[in-house]
Amino acid sequence: MLFTDVDISGSMDGMALAEQVHRRWPHVLLLISSGYARPHPDEIPDHGHFVLKPCIGATLVRHIHEMMHGPRS
C-alpha cells in the first residue's frame, strides 16, 4: 500500500508518485490524502482512495479496510 499526500516535496507531487507506483506495481493499493487539494476520483489510478485531512484514525482504518476487503456491510 502507498499512503501519500498530494503535496510532497521533491520533483513530483503525490498524484504523480501514485501514477508511477501504479504503472510499475499495479497490485499496490493507493491511499491519497490532502488538506487542500481534492482530486477527482478519476485522477487517482486504479480506484485508489482519497482521505481529506485532518482525519481521525478510524477514518483511515475504514479506508484501508475497504481497500483490502471491500465495503463493510
N, C-alpha and C positions, 0 to 999 in steps of 0.2 A: 504494500500500500504506500502511495505517495500522499503525504499531507503537506500542502504548501499554501502560502499566502499569494495573492495576486501580485502584491507589491514586494518584491525581493530585490536585494542589492545584487549588482553584477551586470553581466552583459545581456541578460534576458529577464523577462518577468515570469511570474509563476504560471501564467497561461502557456507561454512558450515552453517552459520546462515540462509542464504536463503533456503537451503535444509531443515533445521529443521522447519523453519516457514512454508514452503510449505507442509511438512508432517503433521504438526499439524493443520494448517489453509489453506487448498488448495485453498480457494477463494481469498486469499491475493495476490495482484499483486506484482511483483518483479522488481525493478529497481536497477541494479548494476552499480557501477562506479569505475574507477581506472585511475590513471595517468601513471601506469606502466604495470600492467597485462592486457592481453586481452583474457578473457576466450572464448572458442569456444561456439557458441550458444547452442550446445547440453549439455554443462556443467551447463547452467542456467535452473533451473527447470521450467516446465510449460510455456515455451516460454516467459520467462521474458526478459526484455530489458537490454542492456548494453550501457552506455554512457562513452566515453573516455574523461577524464579531461585533460586540462581545457576545459570547455564548456560554452557557453553563455546561459542565461536564456531561450531564445527562443527554444534552443535545448531541454532543459528539459521539457518545456511546450509541445513541439511536441511529445516527447516520452510518456509523461503522457496522452496526448490526444489520441494517437494511442492505448495505453494500455486500455484505458477506452471505446473508441468509434470505434476503427479500423482506418486504414489509411485514411487520408483526400483525397478526390477525386479531 
